[in-house]
Amino acid sequence: MSEDTMILGRQFQENEDRGFFARPVEAVAPDLVGCFLFTNFDGKKAGGMILETEAYEENDVFSHCFVGAKQIAKAASAQMCAEPGNVYLYWNGSGGLGINISCDRKGFGSAVLIRAIEPFDESSAQIMRTYRLDVPGASKKLRGEKFWSVLANGPANTGDALGLDEPEHEASRNGELSIFQDPFELYRRSEDCAPSPTARIGLDAMYNRFVRDQPDRAAHKDAKAHRERLWRWIHPRKK
């Protein structure tokens, strides 16, 4: 648990703030670090400060909406091509729903992946822990005193900790989820921060799958450069 008191900035509003997302994804992703993301289900507000993000776009070999991906993958990730501020959810390989916010312009696939969140306060943390413990196979660390550090660390855990499940996934597939609307609340940073850029996680494993199943994609001329992109940003608070 952090000893610092977090202070919310202004809440994002659809009419005023869509332009924040109508920029290249590699500009939006670091600017979201330090912002505050919540869900609110039946008055239960879960979430906190965004500590880690990654950027993906359609010319990126490792993106779900990559122009050279299989049609089934492009269809499943169609919401990455929606208007800026749309929410694209996908079932992560480890179970939970990965949260992505579309960027740039309608018709061009790109989105920021939310990789980690620090609970806003003890109330949020307890709600998030309850959501996580409701999921089969939940980590035993969630029952310990230092559960804050494992609550929303990684895309799947973050989706679970915010209480997202199949109804939200279905709404996402139907293009009915926006970061400006329920169940989401997004707030600006209350203070400046300098997130550190680094390489994205899990791309070596993805590349090995491409070698096995999609050799043309693995042989793409930019595959190595895209794998080494510093398109992951981490808040200084994240240890």
N, C-alpha and C positions, 0 to 999 in steps of 0.2 A: 504494500500500500504506500502511495506517495504521501509525503508529509506536506506537500504544497497544496494550497487551495486553488482549484481551477476556476477561472472566470470566463463565462461565455461571451463571445462577441455577438454581433447582430445576426439574427436568423436569416438564412437565405430565403428570398421570396421569388416566385416564378417570374413575375412581371419585371422585377428589377435586376435579377441576378442570373438569368439564363446566359447572358454574355460571358460570365465567368467561365462557363464550360464551353463556350463557342470559340475555343482556341485550340491550338495543337495540343495533343494529349501530353506530350513531354513538358509542356508549360503548366498544364493544370495539375498534374500529379504532385509535383513538389509543393505547389501552393495549397493543396488540400491537407498536407501534413501540418498538424497543429490546429486544424479545424475540429469541430465536435459533431459527431454523428450519433443519433439516437433512433430507436424505434419506440413507439408508444402503442401498446396493445392493452385495451381496457384499463387505461390509467397507469399501467406499469411501464415506466420509462427506463429503458436500458441503453447503455452506451457511454460514450466519453470522448476523449481526445484521440484523433487519428494519429497513430505513431509511425505507420509504414504504408507506402503505396507502391504500385508498379504501373507502368504505362505499356499499352499495347495498341497497335493500329494495323490496318488491313495490308500494308506492305511489309509487315513484320512476319517473317517465317514462323514465328512461335505464337502468333495470335490466333485465337479461335476463328476470327473472321478473315484470316489470310486469303488473299485473292486466289492463291493456288491450292487452298484446302479442298477437301471433298465436299460435295454438295450438301451432304447430310450435316456436316459440321457448320457450314456457312448458314444453312437454314436455322440450325439451333441457336446460332449466335446473331441472328438477324437484328436483335435489339441494339447491338453495338453500332448499327447504322442509323438508328433513330435520331430524333432531334436531341441536341445537347441537354443533359440533365435527366435523360431516361435512365432507368435502372435495369441492368441485365443481370439476372441471377442464374447460376449454373451449379449443378451438383458436383462438388469437388470429389476427386478420387478417394479422399479419406472420409467422405460422408456428408459434411455440411454444405451449405450454399455459399458460393463465392459471390461477393458483392462488387459489381462494376457499375460505374457511372459513365454514360456515353459523353463524348466530347466532339469538338471541332464543328462539323456541319452535317445536316441530315443527308443520308446517302453515302457518306464516307465512314467506314467502320473504324471506330477507335473508342477506347474506354480506359478509365483508371480502375485498377483493382485495389480494393481496401484490404490490406494484409494484417493489420494489427490495430487494436484500440485499447487505451488505458481507461478503466472505469472512471466516471466523473466523480463519484462519491461512494460511500459505503452502501447507500440504498441501491444505487445502480448496480454495484458489484454483487449484492445479494440476489437481485433479480436475474442478473446474467448467470450467476452460479446455478440458480434454480433451472434456468433454461438448459444449461449445459448438462446438468445431472439428469434431466429428463431424456437425454439421448442415450440409447444403448451403447455400452462400452465406454462410458465417460471416464476420463482419467481419474485415478485415485488421488492425484495431487489436488483436485478440486475440493476434497474434504479436509485438506490441511490448512494450517494457519496462513501459509504463503500462497493462497490460491489465486491472488490477483495476477501474478505473473503468467499464469497459464490460461486465464479466462478467455482472452480474445487475441491469441497469438497464432497467426496463420489464417488463411482465408476461410477454411472450413470451420475452425473454432470461432472465428468472428461472426460468421453467419448464424451459427448455433447460439452464441452468446446474446445475439440480438433477437432471438426467438423466431427467426425466419424458417418457414417450413413449406410444405407442398402448396398450400393456397397462395403464398406469395410467389412461388416458382411459376405456378400456372398464370398468375396475373402478369408476371414478367414476360412469359412466352406470348401472351396476348397483347403486349405493349401497353399495359395498364398501370405500370409502376413508374413513378417519377420521384426524384429526390426532393422535390418541392411539396409533395403531398403525403398524406397518411399512407403507411404507418411511420414514414421517415420525418425526421427533423434534423436539419443541418445548420450549424452555426459557424460564423467566421472565427478566425483566430482572435484572441484577446491581446496577444502580444506577438511580436516578430519571433521567428525562429529560423535557423539555418540548417535544413535537413541535409544529411550526407548522401551523395549519390553513390550507388554501388551496383554490381551486377544482379540481375534478377535470379530468383531461386527456382530450381527444378528444371532448368532448360537442358542440362546434360541428359537427364532421363528422357525428356521429350525428344531430343535429337536421336537418341538410341532407338526410340520407337519409330521415328521417321525412317531411319536406316533400314529397319525391319519391314515396316508396312508401307512407307511412302518414300521410296528411294529418290524419286525426282525432287521431292521437297527437301530431303536431306542434302541433295547435291546442289541446291540453289546457290547461286554465286555469292549471295549475301548471308548465307546461313551462319558462317563463323562470326562475321561482324555483328549480326543481330544477337547472337548468343553472348557476345562480350559487351553489349551496350550497357551503359550505366543508367538504366531506366528503372531503378528501384531507389526510393528515397526514405531515409530513416530519421526520425526525430532524435535530437540529442538526449531526450529523457529515456529512450529505449536502451536498456542494458542487455 
